């Protein structure tokens, strides 16, 4: 079962037989981006030649990577890596990819009707910043022909994250409260936030976006057919958010920023508002203390996308996958490319991910 495979999948991935050595002496090699020390991504990531795969488990698929996204979350994971296993000497990085199935384990064809040569999304594909990656066959999702590699490679993690955030919101606020109120979405320039703005509006709710810059807010409003988005660089952004609410109480926040921004928007919220946090672009604390949380009776909920694998049935997961493909066909403009780098261009890729006002996803192309 997929849910059994992924519980700790995003923390530390070690591929058997890949020690930190001169792989050229061992036979066929491939290039991969690895983390071989603790610290900042720019300091601890490097391309390295490692041994290519020589065997597969019965339920595994070997995928030759065409495109692998570099998520901001990947960089955060690298920063919080607790240790580097001494017996291997490194951790392979990357969490999702689109590629071509090169080989299948003896039982893999019975797990999703996969065939050699299929183009698939590896979701998850731990260790995907490489020429190839081995994944559970149940994690290989066939890609519709009309979907580009650039969209396919970033689709699932962003869409699933957005869906899990919305599920978290509905666990925290009654439907009638959401229908009568407005929902603030921070970090509105990101792919996940744009998806949230679109999905909230499609479900009949009243979303308000908050971007860091006016340029990002303007792009978002154009891409999302007039979505309501304010820019926090404006001195009066709080008054703008209140105006965009049009008399509705702000009953929920979907927040990927955290830090001091929480304190700045807290005064705009109704009592009992739900703050659903799924990131820390602005700092690792929430920016408000227990007295305000208790006094205003805010509901604080954290969301992580990996719960999708353990909390949803296979049927509900399949529904999300179909919905993701439908949305990608309906609104491909939500899934932009901000830059494509080779595996040797690690520093450039990291800088592109962390660049302010980035418009589009960053990828490795092996």
C-alpha positions, 0 to 999 in steps of 0.5 A: 500500500502506498500509505505504508511506503511513505510515512517517513519518506521525505526525511532521509533516503538512502539507496542501497549500494551507494556509498561515498566513494569513487563510483567510477571504479565500481562500474556504471555510474550516474550523476546525482545531487546529494547532501553530504554534510549538515548546513545550508543547501548552498554549502552542503549540496553537490553533484556527484557520480554514484553507482547506477542501479543494478537490481530492483525489488519486486514492486519497484520501478526504475525511472529515467528522470526528465525533469525534477522540481526544486521545491522550497520545501526541499531546501527547508528539509536539507536545513533540518536534516538531523544527521548524515548516515555514516555508512553511506556518507550522503543523502540523495535529494529531490522529492518528485519527478517526471520521467520514463520507466526504464525497468520494472520489478517482477511484480511491478506490472501488477501495481498500476498496469505500468509498462516499460517506456511509460511516461510517469510522475514519480509521486513521491520520487525520493532522490529524484535529483539524478539521472534516474530514480527507483520508486515504488511502482504504486508511486508511478502515476501515468501522465496524460499525453496532453500534459507537458513535462514542466507541468507534470513535474510540479503538479502533484505535490502542489495540488495535493498540498493545496487539497490537504490545506483545504481539508485542514481548513474544513476541519477547523471551521464550520462550512456555514462560517466559511460561506458567510466569511472570507479566507485570507491566503498569504504568499499569494505569488506561490503555486500552492497559494494560487491554487488555493485562491482558484479552488476556494473561489470555485467552491463558492467561498470568498478568498483574498490573496496577500502577496509580498509585492505589487508586481506579484499581486498584479500577475495573480489577479490577471492569471486568476481572472480578477482574484482579489489580491493585496500587496504587503509592501503597501503601507495600507495593505491591512486596510486593503484586505479589510476593503476586499472582504466587503463587509465579511468577517475574515474567518480563516487564513491559509498561511505559508509565511508565519513569522511576524506577518501573523501578528500583523494580520491577526487584528483583521481576523474574527474571533474563533478564526482558523489559522492553517499554517503550512510553511515558514517563509517569514520565520519559524514562529507564529508571531503571536503569543498564547494570550492572544490565541487564547483571548481571541480563541483562534484555532491553529492547525498545521498541515503537511502534504505527506498526510495525504498518503496515510489519511486518504483512501486509495479511492480518494487519492485517485479522485485527487489525481484525476482532479489535478489532471483536469485542473492542469488541462483547464488552467495550465497558466497556474503552473509556470516554469521559472528556470531549468538547470543541469545537475552541475548547476546546484548553486544557480538552482538554489539561488533561483528558488530563493530569489524574491518575486520568483515567477515560476517553478525551478527544475533540474534537467539531468 
